[in-house]
Amino acid sequence: MSDQLAKYRKVDHAVLKISYVAALCILGILLIWGGIKLYDFYRYEQTNDAQIEEYINPILSRTSGFVQEIRYTDHQQVAKGDTLVILDKNEATVRLHQVEAEIGSAEAQLKVLQNNIRVASSGSSIHKAQISAAEAQLWRQQKDYERYEELLKGEAVTQQQFEGIKTQLEIAKSNYEAVKNTFVNSQDQVSDAQAKLEVAQANLEQKKVELEKVKLDLQYAVILAPSNGFMGTKKLQEGQFIQAGQTVGYMVDKQQGKWVVANFQETQIADMHEGQQALITVDAFPGESFTGVIESFSPATGSQFSLLPSDNATGNFVKVTQRFPVKITFNGNNPVMSKLKAGMNAEVSIVKD
């Protein structure tokens, strides 16, 4: 019985030693961990509210039409200028022929009006010459009338002869007025033809603009990749009708590079400045670290740019620490950087000066 108790005491003593050693080890680990965290606290400003960002460009259609062909798949890598979507061109082609025919008709109408102006101008010149002749005839009849009037007073001519001269004077006056009216009418015809010519020229220019628009529509029927990158999820179907300005897809632009947007608390940014060094870790790649530099600070807190910014003047006020987005660009050459994707969570540490 005493041997069994002694055995139990030895086991208890061994367990106590092991527990004591384990507690010391855990305490040492906690002290080391606490020391590292304390060092980081004084050495860095840190946040885990950060994400990898890239430009995600919407691809818009610049014309309306039915989707004829889709030449990309989900998440496909594309190069600038690659054909993504082809729209049906039949309607635009018919419109092109129609506008070309309208331009031909407008040009023919323009030639007719130009010929009418030439004819009207020629007639106006003739009528102007006739005015000079009618004016000379009127002057001669006026002189004859004055001479016969004096002769009638001396009874050198008869009343009948005088009345004949008077009648000829009235006819000359009427003829002169008629010729002047004809000349004015001919000038009005020239002005009217010139006005119609200007309208026809404007109409022709309008048709030419329509032709350019149709040609652009034919060009825009082929939607190209605006830059190098990766396509998002394909949501189009062949035969689908799309409007001008409608988004046909999204692509991640690889030409603009990658960066991190870290949302630091307002109490952390007092001593931060542009050009300050940053250490970055990404949750998707544990054990990998990246370096960067602060490029810019947001001019306002993130909440001010939200769709419905808070209004502290309404309701009960609860003070909440605000966050400022800080843009950090990568400056290292870590090969893992090519695997970083937009939206990945990151942790950022800013080295205090």
C-alpha positions as CSV (number, residue, x, y, z in Angstrom):
1,M,0.0,0.0,0.0
2,S,2.8,2.4,0.9
3,D,4.6,1.5,-2.4
4,Q,1.5,2.5,-4.3
5,L,1.2,5.8,-2.5
6,A,4.8,6.5,-3.2
7,K,4.2,5.7,-6.9
8,Y,1.2,8.2,-7.0
9,R,3.4,10.9,-5.3
10,K,6.1,10.4,-8.0
11,V,3.5,10.8,-10.8
12,D,2.0,13.9,-9.2
13,H,5.4,15.4,-8.8
14,A,6.3,14.7,-12.4
15,V,3.0,16.2,-13.6
16,L,3.6,19.2,-11.4
17,K,7.0,19.7,-12.9
18,I,5.7,19.3,-16.5
19,S,2.9,21.8,-15.8
20,Y,5.3,24.2,-14.2
21,V,7.7,24.0,-17.2
22,A,4.8,24.3,-19.7
23,A,3.4,27.3,-17.8
24,L,6.9,28.9,-17.9
25,C,7.2,28.2,-21.6
26,I,3.7,29.7,-22.3
27,L,4.6,32.7,-20.2
28,G,7.8,33.1,-22.1
29,I,6.0,32.8,-25.4
30,L,3.4,35.3,-24.3
31,L,6.1,37.7,-23.1
32,I,8.0,37.4,-26.4
33,W,4.7,37.9,-28.4
34,G,3.8,40.8,-26.2
35,G,7.2,42.3,-26.7
36,I,6.9,42.0,-30.4
37,K,3.5,43.5,-30.4
38,L,4.6,46.3,-28.2
39,Y,7.6,47.0,-30.5
40,D,5.3,47.0,-33.5
41,F,2.9,49.3,-31.7
42,Y,5.6,51.9,-31.1
43,R,7.3,51.2,-34.5
44,Y,4.4,51.0,-36.8
45,E,0.9,52.3,-37.4
46,Q,-1.1,49.2,-38.4
47,T,-4.5,48.3,-39.9
48,N,-6.1,45.2,-41.2
49,D,-8.8,47.2,-43.0
50,A,-7.0,47.2,-46.3
51,Q,-7.6,45.7,-49.8
52,I,-5.7,45.2,-53.0
53,E,-7.1,47.5,-55.7
54,E,-6.9,47.5,-59.5
55,Y,-8.8,49.5,-62.2
56,I,-11.9,47.6,-63.2
57,N,-13.1,49.2,-66.4
58,P,-16.6,48.9,-67.7
59,I,-16.8,48.1,-71.4
60,L,-19.5,50.1,-73.1
61,S,-21.2,49.8,-76.4
62,R,-21.1,53.0,-78.5
63,T,-24.0,52.0,-80.7
64,S,-27.2,50.0,-80.5
65,G,-27.7,46.6,-82.1
66,F,-28.2,42.9,-81.7
67,V,-25.2,40.8,-80.5
68,Q,-24.0,38.7,-83.4
69,E,-20.9,37.1,-81.9
70,I,-19.1,37.0,-78.6
71,R,-15.4,36.3,-78.8
72,Y,-14.4,36.1,-75.1
73,T,-15.0,33.8,-72.2
74,D,-15.2,34.2,-68.5
75,H,-11.9,35.5,-67.0
76,Q,-10.1,35.4,-70.3
77,Q,-6.9,37.3,-70.7
78,V,-7.1,39.9,-73.5
79,A,-4.8,42.4,-75.2
80,K,-5.6,45.9,-76.2
81,G,-7.5,45.9,-79.5
82,D,-8.7,42.3,-79.3
83,T,-12.3,41.9,-80.6
84,L,-14.7,41.1,-77.8
85,V,-18.2,41.5,-79.3
86,I,-19.5,41.9,-82.8
87,L,-23.0,43.5,-83.3
88,D,-25.2,42.9,-86.3
89,K,-24.3,45.3,-89.1
90,N,-27.2,44.7,-91.5
91,E,-29.3,47.7,-90.4
92,A,-26.3,50.0,-90.4
93,T,-25.3,48.8,-93.9
94,V,-28.8,49.5,-95.3
95,R,-28.8,52.9,-93.6
96,L,-25.3,53.6,-95.2
97,H,-26.7,52.9,-98.7
98,Q,-29.7,55.0,-98.0
99,V,-27.7,58.0,-96.9
100,E,-25.3,57.6,-99.8
101,A,-28.3,57.8,-102.2
102,E,-29.7,60.8,-100.3
103,I,-26.3,62.5,-100.8
104,G,-26.4,61.8,-104.5
105,S,-29.9,63.3,-104.7
106,A,-28.9,66.3,-102.7
107,E,-25.9,66.9,-105.0
108,A,-28.1,66.7,-108.1
109,Q,-30.5,69.2,-106.5
110,L,-27.6,71.5,-105.8
111,K,-26.6,71.4,-109.4
112,V,-30.1,72.2,-110.5
113,L,-30.3,75.2,-108.2
114,Q,-26.9,76.5,-109.3
115,N,-28.1,76.3,-112.9
116,N,-31.3,78.2,-111.9
117,I,-29.2,80.9,-110.4
118,R,-27.2,81.3,-113.6
119,V,-30.4,81.5,-115.7
120,A,-32.0,84.0,-113.3
121,S,-28.9,86.1,-113.1
122,S,-28.7,86.2,-116.9
123,G,-32.4,87.2,-117.2
124,S,-31.8,89.9,-114.5
125,S,-28.9,91.4,-116.6
126,I,-31.1,91.5,-119.7
127,H,-33.9,93.2,-117.8
128,K,-31.4,95.7,-116.4
129,A,-30.3,96.6,-119.9
130,Q,-34.0,96.9,-120.9
131,I,-34.4,99.5,-118.2
132,S,-31.8,101.7,-119.8
133,A,-33.6,101.4,-123.2
134,A,-37.0,102.1,-121.6
135,E,-35.6,105.1,-119.7
136,A,-34.1,106.6,-122.9
137,Q,-37.4,106.0,-124.7
138,L,-39.3,107.7,-121.9
139,W,-36.9,110.7,-122.0
140,R,-37.4,111.1,-125.7
141,Q,-41.2,110.9,-125.4
142,Q,-41.0,113.5,-122.6
143,K,-39.1,115.9,-124.8
144,D,-41.6,115.4,-127.7
145,Y,-44.4,116.0,-125.3
146,E,-42.9,119.3,-124.0
147,R,-42.2,120.5,-127.6
148,Y,-45.7,119.7,-128.8
149,E,-47.1,121.4,-125.8
150,E,-45.4,124.6,-126.8
151,L,-46.4,124.1,-130.4
152,L,-50.0,123.7,-129.3
153,K,-50.0,127.0,-127.5
154,G,-48.9,128.6,-130.8
155,E,-51.4,126.6,-132.7
156,A,-48.6,125.1,-134.8
157,V,-50.1,121.6,-134.2
158,T,-53.6,120.2,-133.8
159,Q,-55.1,119.0,-130.6
160,Q,-55.2,115.5,-132.1
161,Q,-51.5,115.5,-132.8
162,F,-50.8,116.7,-129.2
163,E,-53.0,114.0,-127.7
164,G,-51.2,111.4,-129.8
165,I,-47.8,112.5,-128.4
166,K,-49.3,112.5,-124.9
167,T,-50.5,109.0,-125.4
168,Q,-47.1,107.8,-126.5
169,L,-45.6,109.5,-123.3
170,E,-48.0,107.5,-121.1
171,I,-47.1,104.3,-122.9
172,A,-43.4,105.0,-122.4
173,K,-44.0,105.6,-118.7
174,S,-45.9,102.4,-118.4
175,N,-43.3,100.5,-120.3
176,Y,-40.5,101.9,-118.1
177,E,-42.4,100.9,-114.9
178,A,-43.1,97.5,-116.3
179,V,-39.4,96.9,-117.1
180,K,-38.3,98.1,-113.7
181,N,-40.8,95.7,-112.0
182,T,-39.6,92.9,-114.2
183,F,-36.0,93.6,-113.2
184,V,-37.0,93.7,-109.5
185,N,-38.8,90.4,-109.9
186,S,-35.8,88.8,-111.6
187,Q,-33.6,90.0,-108.7
188,D,-36.1,88.4,-106.3
189,Q,-35.9,85.2,-108.2
190,V,-32.1,85.2,-108.0
191,S,-32.2,85.9,-104.2
192,D,-34.8,83.1,-103.8
193,A,-32.7,80.7,-105.8
194,Q,-29.6,81.6,-103.7
195,A,-31.5,81.0,-100.5
196,K,-32.7,77.6,-101.8
197,L,-29.1,76.9,-102.8
198,E,-27.9,77.6,-99.2
199,V,-30.6,75.3,-97.9
200,A,-29.6,72.6,-100.3
201,Q,-25.9,73.0,-99.3
202,A,-26.8,72.8,-95.6
203,N,-28.9,69.7,-96.4
204,L,-26.0,68.2,-98.2
205,E,-23.6,68.8,-95.3
206,Q,-26.2,67.3,-93.0
207,K,-26.3,64.2,-95.1
208,K,-22.6,64.0,-95.1
209,V,-22.6,64.2,-91.3
210,E,-25.2,61.4,-91.2
211,L,-22.9,59.3,-93.5
212,E,-20.0,59.8,-91.1
213,K,-22.3,58.8,-88.2
214,V,-23.4,55.6,-90.0
215,K,-19.8,54.8,-90.8
216,L,-18.9,55.2,-87.1
217,D,-21.9,53.0,-86.1
218,L,-20.4,50.3,-88.5
219,Q,-17.0,50.8,-86.8
220,Y,-18.5,50.7,-83.3
221,A,-20.4,47.5,-84.2
222,V,-17.0,45.8,-83.4
223,I,-16.3,46.3,-79.7
224,L,-12.6,46.1,-78.9
225,A,-10.7,45.6,-75.6
226,P,-9.6,49.1,-74.4
227,S,-6.4,47.8,-72.7
228,N,-4.5,44.7,-71.6
229,G,-6.2,42.8,-68.9
230,F,-8.6,40.1,-67.8
231,M,-12.3,39.9,-68.6
232,G,-14.9,39.4,-65.9
233,T,-17.9,37.2,-66.0
234,K,-19.6,37.0,-69.4
235,K,-23.2,38.1,-69.1
236,L,-24.1,38.7,-72.8
237,Q,-25.9,36.2,-75.0
238,E,-25.9,36.1,-78.8
239,G,-29.1,37.7,-80.2
240,Q,-29.4,40.0,-77.2
241,F,-30.2,43.7,-78.1
242,I,-28.0,46.3,-76.4
243,Q,-28.4,50.1,-76.3
244,A,-25.7,52.7,-77.0
245,G,-23.9,53.3,-73.7
246,Q,-24.9,50.0,-72.2
247,T,-22.3,48.0,-70.3
248,V,-21.5,44.8,-72.0
249,G,-18.8,43.6,-69.6
250,Y,-16.0,44.5,-67.2
251,M,-12.3,44.0,-67.4
252,V,-9.5,44.3,-64.9
253,D,-6.9,46.7,-66.4
254,K,-3.4,45.3,-66.0
255,Q,-1.7,48.4,-67.6
256,Q,-2.5,50.7,-64.6
257,G,-0.8,48.5,-62.0
258,K,-2.0,47.5,-58.5
259,W,-2.1,49.4,-55.2
260,V,-3.5,49.0,-51.7
261,V,-6.2,51.2,-50.1
262,A,-5.7,51.1,-46.3
263,N,-8.4,52.6,-44.1
264,F,-6.6,54.1,-41.1
265,Q,-8.4,55.5,-38.1
266,E,-8.3,59.3,-37.9
267,T,-6.2,59.0,-34.7
268,Q,-3.4,57.2,-36.7
269,I,-2.8,59.6,-39.6
270,A,-1.5,62.6,-37.7
271,D,2.2,61.8,-38.4
272,M,1.7,60.1,-41.7
273,H,2.9,61.8,-45.0
274,E,3.2,61.1,-48.6
275,G,6.4,59.1,-49.4
276,Q,6.3,57.2,-46.1
277,Q,7.4,53.5,-46.3
278,A,4.8,50.7,-45.8
279,L,5.0,47.0,-45.1
280,I,2.2,44.9,-46.6
281,T,1.0,41.4,-46.0
282,V,-1.8,39.6,-47.9
283,D,-4.1,37.0,-46.3
284,A,-4.0,34.9,-49.4
285,F,-0.3,34.5,-49.3
286,P,0.8,34.0,-45.7
287,G,4.5,34.3,-45.2
288,E,4.9,36.7,-48.1
289,S,5.6,40.4,-47.5
290,F,5.5,43.4,-49.8
291,T,6.8,46.9,-49.6
292,G,5.1,50.1,-50.7
293,V,5.0,53.8,-50.3
294,I,2.2,56.2,-49.4
295,E,1.1,58.0,-52.6
296,S,-1.9,60.0,-51.4
297,F,-4.5,60.6,-48.7
298,S,-8.2,60.9,-49.2
299,P,-9.4,64.5,-48.9
300,A,-12.3,63.3,-46.7
301,T,-13.3,60.3,-44.6
302,G,-14.7,57.3,-46.3
303,S,-18.2,57.9,-44.9
304,Q,-18.4,61.3,-46.6
305,F,-18.2,59.6,-50.0
306,S,-20.9,57.0,-49.2
307,L,-24.2,57.1,-51.0
308,L,-26.0,58.2,-47.8
309,P,-23.4,60.1,-45.6
310,S,-24.3,60.4,-41.9
311,D,-25.7,63.6,-40.6
312,N,-24.7,64.1,-36.9
313,A,-27.2,66.9,-36.6
314,T,-30.1,64.5,-36.6
315,G,-31.2,62.1,-33.9
316,N,-29.0,61.0,-31.1
317,F,-25.3,61.5,-31.6
318,V,-22.9,58.6,-31.1
319,K,-19.2,59.4,-31.6
320,V,-17.6,56.9,-34.0
321,T,-13.9,56.9,-34.9
322,Q,-13.7,57.8,-38.6
323,R,-11.4,56.2,-41.1
324,F,-9.4,57.8,-43.9
325,P,-8.5,55.9,-47.1
326,V,-4.8,55.9,-47.8
327,K,-3.5,54.9,-51.2
328,I,-0.3,52.9,-51.1
329,T,1.6,51.8,-54.2
330,F,3.9,48.8,-54.4
331,N,7.6,49.5,-55.0
332,G,9.1,46.0,-54.7
333,N,9.6,43.2,-57.2
334,N,8.2,40.3,-55.3
335,P,7.3,37.7,-57.9
336,V,4.1,36.8,-56.0
337,M,2.9,40.3,-56.8
338,S,1.6,39.0,-60.2
339,K,-0.8,36.7,-58.3
340,L,-2.4,39.5,-56.3
341,K,-6.0,40.1,-57.3
342,A,-8.3,43.1,-56.7
343,G,-10.3,42.7,-53.5
344,M,-7.9,40.6,-51.6
345,N,-7.6,41.5,-47.9
346,A,-4.3,42.9,-46.7
347,E,-2.7,44.2,-43.5
348,V,-0.6,47.4,-43.7
349,S,2.1,48.7,-41.4
350,I,3.4,52.2,-41.8
351,V,6.9,52.8,-40.5
352,K,6.8,55.7,-38.1
353,D,9.5,58.4,-38.7
